[in-house]
Amino acid sequence: MNTDPPKIQDYAVIGDGRSAALVSRHGSIDWLCWPRFDSSSVFAALLDQKVGGHWSIHPAGDAQITRRYLHDTNVLETEFSTASGKIVLTDFMPVTSEEKKKEQLWPEHELIRQVRVAQGEAHLMIDFSPRLDYGRIVPQIKNAGKLGWRIDIGTCVFTIRSDVEFVQDGHGLSGTATLKAGEVASFSLSYSAEAPAVIPPLGDLVAHKLQLSIDWWRNWADQAKYEGPHRDEVIRSALALKLLSYAPSGAIIAAPTTSLPETVGGDRNWDYRFAWLRDAAFTVRALFGLGYKDDAEAFVNWLLHATRLTRPQLRVLYDVFGESPPDERVLGHLHGYAGSQPVRVGNEARDQLQLDTYGEVVEAATHFVGTEQRLDREMQQMLRQCGDYVCAHWSEPDNGMWEYRDARRHYTHSRLMCWVTLDRLLQLHRRGQLSGIAADKFEKAWREIRQEIEERAWNEHLQSYTQELDGEALDSNALLLALHGFEDAASARMQETHRRIRARLGPAPGLLYRDERSAEKNEGAFALCGFWEADFLARGGGSLDEARGVFKAALAFANDLGLFAEEIDPITADALGNFPQGFTHLGVINAALSLRDREKREGKLEGPS
């Protein structure tokens, strides 16, 4: 087997709406946090192969490896072809309705791995080496006889059961087995916060849980009301977002990982296992656009709950229950992915000022309520508070959407989203959906912000909108001026802005750096920005063929399973940053929706491809 550390794009993700695991193409689970996305890790070889812990299952000897998700599911199949045979490794976290879980006494959390020999004979090798609390705890694994093996940590219980006999090997378990065509071996790792735990049997119940999980995912995927270009890729992005959704609250986290680097060997390594308000408008538009109204409603309800205690001030990010994330700290004992240090947990951006979040929240609410729905008292109160706050603070410098940890600046995008806040609130007010606002005050600030953007964010010499007021540097988020309706995509200013961005920030078709600072530092191209460009072109910034071309070029940078990280190395096409990245997959969906709408307008709607 290849002993080189996997590339970020060599991972797949499985989950159950509460936590997620990353599985390498070689059959190793190198990242798992239980019981929540932001809990400490059970396996963290992703961040340190020596001390992080892993759980590998693979055949002995060299193998040709292919993998896929079962169609319209998050059930992963990895196929190993060796000289002696072919095996299929199926990895999933069981999901089904809450009613069926109660009927069958499912564990609180479970990860199932099943090996089936499809052809010939296979000699399996299993290495189970958990290292709790980000590798700091080497747990004692006790033999519980017919109940498998267990780890007791306080009141918490981990149980592993297997059709293969395990032996203790140092501080872990190992096992080998020779299986012939048609034979199956199953493994179950479960977690309970309090003993006694539900001990899941294997045998037929594994096949039953697999079928229930396949049915659940496919039923969810079938709810999508999308008939347009690249349907498979769009649904895969929706399924990725569903994996990042915390089912008990409706929150959607940015990514299930921490500290995967934006530059290998660099220090821009952040914890993304939280929910950013910045993503709100994109999230609601994507969910509504695909027909997932229940998911959109759950997200908006979480949004109202999360912001209740801090309004009128909004935090940049929240945990899945709407609380403040923990203090950011460095895990100095971990080597980091490919030596990229530091490894961080928690995120200091929670304390930044990002004025764009107000526009994102108000835009999300506007998408949610549409043009006719009446707003309840709490929603109206939140919207009024956002408007009042923006009127009082819109002219201040902030940290901006890219969260640079230096001096605050007057970012164009932050001004834009302050304008969006007031623009949408005034629209709601005129339609009679929102009452009690100081309309004259809102309109005055709305005009002042528009004038400032038009006069100070436009650089006459560059013939482009710039990243900051009175600035010289470019930022791909200037394309969002069209998406949010501040400028028409076909306007002379937006056309010139797009040309400058493509010339100065575009290393390859389908790729854009987020800004000139990241281009100069040799960071990866920001994957989302390529989809922003496709969206911009689809909205009238270019021809339909141009929009299709950029969208297709951007899609080509997904991994073999259709998953995107945060960034793409423009030279090697390697994935960079936390993985999979929700913001990128939102970009896929929203660009596809804009492309579909453009095709409908021109009577050139393409079928799924």
N, C-alpha and C positions, 0 to 999 in steps of 0.2 A: 504494500500500500504506500501511497505517496505520503511522506512525512512532512512536507512543506506546509506551513500554516495556510488554511484556506483563504482565498480572496473573499472580500465581502460579498461579491455577487455569487459566490459558490454556496451561499446559505439559502435555505428555505425557511418559512415560518409556519408554525401550526399554533392553534390556540382555541379558546373556548369562550371568549368574551369576558374573561377575568384575568388571564395571564397568557403568556406566549412563550414558545420555545423556538430556538434557532437550531436547525438541523443541517449539518454540512453534507455536501454531495457524497462524502465518504461514509455516511451513516452515523455520524457522531453528533449527539446533542451537546452543544458547547455553550448554550445559554438558556437558563430557565430561572425565573424568579417566581416564588410562591409565597403567599397566596395571591398577591396582586402584581400588576405590572411593575410597580415601583418598590416591591418588597426586595429584601436582600436575596442574593442568588443561591441556588442549589448547585448549578453548574455554571462556570464562568471561564472555561478554557478560551472563549472568544477573546478575553482580555488578558489572559496569561495561561499559556498551554501547560506550564509546569505546576502551578498551584491552584488554578481556577476550578478544576474538576470537570468531568465529562462522563458521557455514557455512550459507548460506541458498540455497534453491531455491524459486522461485515464478514464476508467470506475470507478464508485464508488465501494468500497469494494475490497475484495481480488480477484486476478485473476491469472490464469496460463498463462504464457507469452511465446510465440515462435516468432521467427522473421526470415526473409530471405530477400535477394535481389531478385527481379524478375530476372529470368534467363538472364545472360549476360547483366545486366544493373546495374546502381547505383541508382535504385528506391527501396526504403526500404519499406517493409511491416512488421508491428508488429501486431500480433494477440493476443488479450486478451480474455480469456475464463472465464466467471464468472458463478455464480449459475443461473443467469437469461438469459444469452445469450452470444453471441460471436461477437466481433467487430474486424474489420481490419483497422488499422491506416496506411495510405500510406503517406510517406514523400519524397519529391523530390524538387530539383531546376530545373525548366523547361530548357531544352536544345533543340535546333533545329538549322537548318542552318540560317546564317545571313539573307538570302533572305526572309525566312518565317517570321523571327522576324520583319523585316521592313514592310512586308505586313500586319501584324496583330497588329502592334504598341505594342510590348511587353514592359514591364517596364525594366529599366536598370538592376535591380536585383529583383528576386522574389523567395520566398520560399513558397511552397504550402503543406498544410496538409489536408488530406481528410479522413473522418471516414465513414465506411460503416458497417451497422449491417448485419452480415452474418446469424445470427440465434437468435431467441428469441427477447429479449428486453434489452436495455442498457441505463443506466443513466450516461451521460457524465459529466465530470468535466474539465473545462478549466481554466488555470491560466496563464495570459500573463503579465509578469513582466520584461520589458526591463530595463537594467541599463547600460547606455552608458559610453564609455571611461573607460572600465575596472571597472565598478561599481561606478565610481565617480560622474556620473550625473544621477539623478533620473528625467527622462523627464516628462514634462507636456503632457498628452495625451488628445487631444481635440476631441469632438464628431463632426464629419462632416456630420451627417445625413445619407443620402443614399450613400454617398461616404465613409462610414466607420468611422474609427478613425485615427487621424494623429498626428504625432510628427514633429514639425518644429525645426530644429537646424541650425541656420544660413540660408543658402540657401538650405540645405538638407531637404528632406521630407521622413519620414517613414509613410506608410499607411497600416493599417490592416483592412481587410474586412472579414466578416464571415456570414455563414448561421445561426449562433447561436447568440442570442441577448446578448451583453455584458453590464455589469454594471461596473462603476468605483468602485474599491475596494482599498482604500488606494492610493498607487502610481502606481497601475496597473489596469488591467481589469480582470474580472472573468465572467464565464458563466456556465450555466448548461442546459442540454437538455436531454429529454427522447426520444429515437429513437427505432423504431421497425424494424423487419426484412425487408431488402430491402431498407431502408431509408438511405440517405447519407447527411452528413454535410461537407461543405468545408470551408477552411480558407486560406487566402492569405496575406502574409506580403511582402511588396515591398519597395524598396528604390530608390530614385532619388537624384542625386547630386545637381540638380537645380529644383526649382519649376517653372512652374507647372509640376506636375508629371503625367505620364500615370497611370490611375487608372484601374487596371485589373478587369473586371467583373468576377463573379463566374458562377454558373450554368453549362451549357454545355461546356463552354470554358475550365473549369478545366479538364474535361474528355478529351477534345481535346488536351490540353497541355500534359496531362499524356501520351496519346498515341503517340504524337510526340516525347516525351522524350524517351519512351520505344523504339520506332523505331530508334531514333538517336543512342542510346547506343548500340543496337543490331547490327545496321549497322557497327558501329565502331568495335565491338567485332568480327564480321564476317570477318573482314579484316585480322585477325591473321592467319598466315600460319604455324600453329603449330599442328602437329599430333604426339603426343608422350605421355609419362607417365603423369598422373595427369593433364590432360588438364583443367579440371574445376578450379583447384587451380592456374594454370598458368594464365588463362584468368582473374580470380579474381584479381591476382596481377597486371596484365596489366590494368584492370579497376581502381584499386586503384591508380596506377601511373598516369592515365589519370585525376583522380580527383585532383592530386597534380600539374598538368600542368596549367600554366597560359596562356590561349589561345591567348591573344593579343600579347604576345612576344615569346612564346615557352619555357620559363623558366620552370623548374620543381623544386619545393621546397622540402625540406627534410621532412617536416611534417606540418600539418595545425595548430599545437598547440604550446604553449609555456609553459615551466616550469612544465611539468609532470615529476615527480622525477625518477631518476635512482635508488634511494633507498627511500622508503616511510619514511618521516620524515627527510631526508637528504637535503643537500644543492646543489647537482649537478643537478640543474634545469635550463635548457637553452631554449632560443627562437630559434626554428627550422623553422620559417616561411620564410626562405630565400633559395637561391639556392647555393649549394656548388660545386665548381669545382672538388672536390674530387670524386664526383659521376659520372663525365662526361663519362669516358670510360665504366663503367658498364651500364650507361644509353643508350649509343649509341649501344653497343653490344646487349642489351636486345631488344631495339626497332627494330633494323635491324634483329635480330634473329627471331623475331615474324612477320616480314614483314611490320612493321609500318614505312615505309620510309619517308612519309610526316612528321610524328611527329619527327623522327630523324633529318630530315633536318631543321625543325623549331627550334629544340634544338641547333643544331650546328650554325645556324644563330644567335640565341641569344648569344651563346658563343662568336662568333666573335664580336658582338656588345658590349657585356659586358666588354670584355677585351681590347677593342680598346684604351680607354683613359689611361689605366694604364700600358700597355705593354712597355718594356719587363717584368716589374714586374706584377705578377698576385695576385689579392686579393684571400683570401681563400673563401669568399662568397660574393654574390651580391644580391640585391633585384630583384624583377621580371622584372624590367625595365633595369637591368644592372647597377644600381647606387649603391653607398655604403650604406649599411644598417645604420639605425640611431645609435647613441651612446647607449651603453648598460646602462640601468637604472633599479633600483629596485622599484617595486610597493609595498611599505610598508603597504598600507592599506588592501591588500589582504592576507587572511589567508593561501592561498596555498592549493594545492590538499592534502587532508588528513593531513593538518598542515605542509606540506613540504614547507619551506621557504628558501631563498627568491623567490619571483616571479619576473622574469626578462623579459624585452622587449628590443629588440636590442641584438646584440651578439658581445662581445669583441674579439672573435676569428677572426673577420675581419682584425685585425691589426697584427695577428701572421704571422710568416714565416713558411710555410709548403711547402717544396720543392717537395713533392710528387705530388702537383697539376700540375706541368709542365708535368710530365709523363702521368697523367690522361688526360690532354687536348690533348697532341700529340697522345696518343693512341685512343682517341675518333675521332680525325681527320682522323687517319689511317683507322679505321673501316669504317668511312663515305665514304672515297674516294675509298676504295678497291685497287686493283692492277693495274687498267688501267685508271681510270678517271684522267683527267688533273686538276690540281689545279689552281684556279684563283689567281690573283696577291695578293689579301688581305690574302688569306689562306697561300700562300707561305711566305708572310712577317711575319705573326704570327708565323709560324713554325720555321723560321730562328731565330726570336727573342727568342723563347723558347730555342732553341739549344744554342745560344750564352750566354743566361743567365745561363743555367745549366753549361756550360763549366767554367764560371767565379765563380759559387757559390756552386757547388756540394759538396765540402769538408767542408762546414760550418755546424754547428749544427742548428737544427730547433725545432719547437714545435711538429712535428709529426702528424700523422693522427688522433690520439685520442685527440689532442688539450689540453694536460695538461698545466695548467697555472703555470708552475714552470720553472726552468732553461732549456734552450735549450740543446738538446742532439744530439748525432750522431746516429740517428735511422736507423736501417737496411732497413726498408721499404722505407724511404725517399731516401736512396742510390739506392735501387732497381729502384724506379721510375725515378730517374735521369738517370740511365742506360737505362731504357725503352725509355726515351726521345730521347737519342742519337741513340739507336738501331733502332727505328722506322724511325727517320729522315734519317739515312744512308740507310735504305732499300728503302725509297722513292727516295732518290738521285740515287741509283744504278738502279732503274727502270725508271729513267728519268722523274719522276713526280715532283721533287723538285730540283731547281737550285739555284746557288748562295751561297751555304753553304761552310764553311771552312772545307772540308771533312777531311783533315789530322788532324786538331785540334780536330774535333769531334771524330775521331777514336782513337786518343791518350787518350782523356778523357774517352771514352768508355772502353778501355782496363784497365785504372787505376781504374775505379770504379769497374769493374768486379773483378780485383785482390784484391781490398780492401774488397769486400764482401766475396769472397772465403777465404781470410786469416783472417780477423778480425771479421766477423759476425758469423763465424763457431767456436763453442766452442768444442774443442776436448774432454775435460773432460765430458761435458754433452752429446756429440754426437748429437748436435742440432744447428741449426741456432738460434740466440738470438735476442732479441728486439733491443739491441744497439750493436755497435761495441765494442769488448772486454768486452761484458757483460755476465751476468749470468742468467738474467730473460728471460722468454719465452713470446712470443706474437703470437696469432693465425694468424696474418697477414703474418707470415713466410710461410704459405701455399700458398700465392700468388706468391712466387718465381716460382712455377710451372705454375700457371695460366698465368703469363706474359712471360713465355718462358725462364727465366734465368736458370732454372734447369728442367730436366725431372722429372715428378712426380714419376717415377719408380726408380730414382737414389737412391743409397745407402744413401746419405745424406738426401734426402727428406723423405725417408722411416723412417729413424731414427728420423728426426724432427717431423714427424707426430706422431710417437709413444710417444715421450716426451710430445708433446702438448696434446694428448688425455689423457695421464696419469696425467698430472699436471693441466690442464685447463679444463678437461671434467667432469662436475658434474653428467651428465646423458647422455644417448644416444641421439644424435641430438642437444646437447647443448655444447657450449664452452664459457668460459670466454674469453674476448678479450686479457687480459694479466694477469700476476700474481698480479699486483697492484690491479686490480679490484676484483680478487678472494679474496685477503687478506682483502679488505674493505667490503666484503659481498654485493657487488653490484650484480645486476642480470647478468645472462649469456647473452652475446651479441647475439641476435637472428641471425644476419647475419652470424656470424662465423660458426654456424652449417651448413649453406648452403655452405659456403666456403669449409668445410670439405667434404661435398657430392660432390662438384665440383672437388676437388682435387682427390678424389677416382675415380670419373668418368673419369678423364683425365689419368688414369693409376696408380694412387697411391694405388689402391686396386682392388679387384674384382668387377665385375658388381653387384653381389649380395650385397657386402658391400656398394657400392655407393647407391643402391636402398634402403637399410635398413636405412642408415643415413638420406637420403632425406625424407623418409617416417616418421622417428622419428622426424625430425625437423618440418615437416609440422603439426604434431600433436599439436604443441604449438600455432597454430593460434586460434583465437576466433571462435565462432560458425558461423561467417559470412566469415571466411577465411582471416581476417585481423590480421596483426602483429604490435606490438609496437617495440620499439628499443631493449628492453631487456626482459628477462623472469626470474622470481624468480624460481630457480631450485628446491626449496622445495615445494612451493605452486602452481607453474606453472602460477602465476599471471603475467599479463603484467606490464611492468615498462617502464618509459620514454615516450617521445612524441609519439603520436598515430594519425593515422597510420603512420608508418615509411617507407618512400620510399626506403631507402637503403636496408632494409630487403626484401621488395618485389622485388627489383632488384636482390637480392641474390636468391630468389625463381626461378625467370625466368632464370637467367644465369646458375644455377645448373641444371635446367630441360633441357636446351639446351645442356649442356655437357653430361648429362645422355642420352638424345635422340641420340646424335652423337655416343656415345659409343655403344649403343644398335644397331644402324645401322651398325657399323663396325663389330660387332660380330653376326649380323643377328638375333638379339633377340629383335627386337623392340616391346615393349608392346603397346597396344592400350590405349586410354583414360581410366582413372580409377578414 
